[in-house]
């Protein structure tokens, strides 16, 4: 197995390196199937079913874009 960068940080403060799952292996195929199933749940807005995919030790982060209502934005052609 080859090593691949994992953005997780270990106790030393250094990025963690994990083993790559070989493409085409049983584990790889199971992961891909899970991701397709998860995407289908999200595409169909089955959010309660999607949430059941989580484990107790998950850390889920999603970026949040902060926007302003149209009336408070400055117009490009004036104040």
Secondary structure in CASP SS format (residue, H / E / C, confidence):
PFRMAT SS
TARGET T0000
AUTHOR 0000-0000-0000
METHOD secondary structure of the structure
MODEL  1
X C 1.00
X C 1.00
X E 1.00
X E 1.00
X E 1.00
X E 1.00
X E 1.00
X E 1.00
X E 1.00
X C 1.00
X C 1.00
X C 1.00
X C 1.00
X C 1.00
X E 1.00
X E 1.00
X E 1.00
X E 1.00
X E 1.00
X C 1.00
X C 1.00
X C 1.00
X C 1.00
X C 1.00
X C 1.00
X H 1.00
X H 1.00
X H 1.00
X H 1.00
X H 1.00
X H 1.00
X H 1.00
X H 1.00
X H 1.00
X H 1.00
X H 1.00
X H 1.00
X H 1.00
X H 1.00
X H 1.00
X H 1.00
X H 1.00
X H 1.00
X C 1.00
X C 1.00
X C 1.00
X H 1.00
X H 1.00
X H 1.00
X H 1.00
X H 1.00
X C 1.00
X C 1.00
X C 1.00
X C 1.00
X C 1.00
X C 1.00
X C 1.00
X C 1.00
X C 1.00
X C 1.00
X C 1.00
X C 1.00
X C 1.00
X C 1.00
X C 1.00
X C 1.00
X C 1.00
X C 1.00
X H 1.00
X H 1.00
X H 1.00
X C 1.00
X C 1.00
X C 1.00
X C 1.00
X C 1.00
X C 1.00
X C 1.00
END
